[in-house]
């Protein structure tokens, strides 16, 4: 199959990838968005806190963004997985399930995979009364009884933080002891936080109407909502293979413009360090998309791209435009 040729390939069709694609298109750069269709919030009924759209179903937010992109002739969106990306000189060869693509820039918006508890009824309740992000969904827990699943060291802080909203919190550790300092233990004891060193076996109640959490010993903890913190794994394999630096947790290190340590490779969204919210991901996608487009200024683009503006940064002081020229390309 003949390789296609674009200015930029964006990997990932969540808020970061859609936003990066939008801003590359607004700079009239040819961009291919490769969307594997695996969304972190695929089971969530509503996205909260997005300015102007609070709340809204995540699939509605995605579809609206896709419709916005339809008016830009420089954008192609494909449902495709990307198993690998190679270098070819100054270009990148993106090996997508829909075929190979040559690109001058890459924007990685590949997101995060969450570990979920293995308990009966989880799939039916997830995104309705069971959540992993207190910042995203904590407000809906106001005045309610909450169970928190997890035994990681940060679960104590997670549970105490839920008291910003919850009436009471029960920490269910899965049978493992909750290892906290004596001062944290005293703080837990002084608040309406109950620690249960037992395994959870099932969620009780109809989807959307949780009544309790059944434990392996047969007892039930009455609760209205469940939050969990087990593990989060950034999908940074493509970045690592390209030589990008990651932090100790595997998140891709970027600068304020979304640029990684590899020239031409940008990243945005949950796969990078920091606050993981839809609106933050969209903002990072904007920064990466604009910076990526501007980095191409004066550079010969793909055959499908309009003729680019010259790069004034390539001129020495005092040249006064003497060497200014347009790169070859399509009509402006």
Secondary structure, DSSP 4 states (H G I P E B T S, - for coil): -PPEEEEEEEE--SHHHHHHHHHHHHTT--EEEEE----TTTT-S-B-S-TT-SSB-HHHHHHHHHHHHTT-TTEEEEE--EEEEEEETTEEEEEETTEEEEEEEEEE---EEEE----BTHHHHBTTTEES-HHHHGGGGTTSEEEEE--STTHHHHHHHGGGT-SEEEEE-TTS-----HHHHHHHHHTTEEEE-S-EEEEEEETTEEEEEEETTS-EEE-SEEEE-SEEEE--HHHHHHT--B-TTSPBP--TTSB-SSTTEEE-STTBSS---HHHHHHHHHHHHHHHHHHTTTS---TTSBPPPP-GGGSPTT-TTTT--PPS-B--
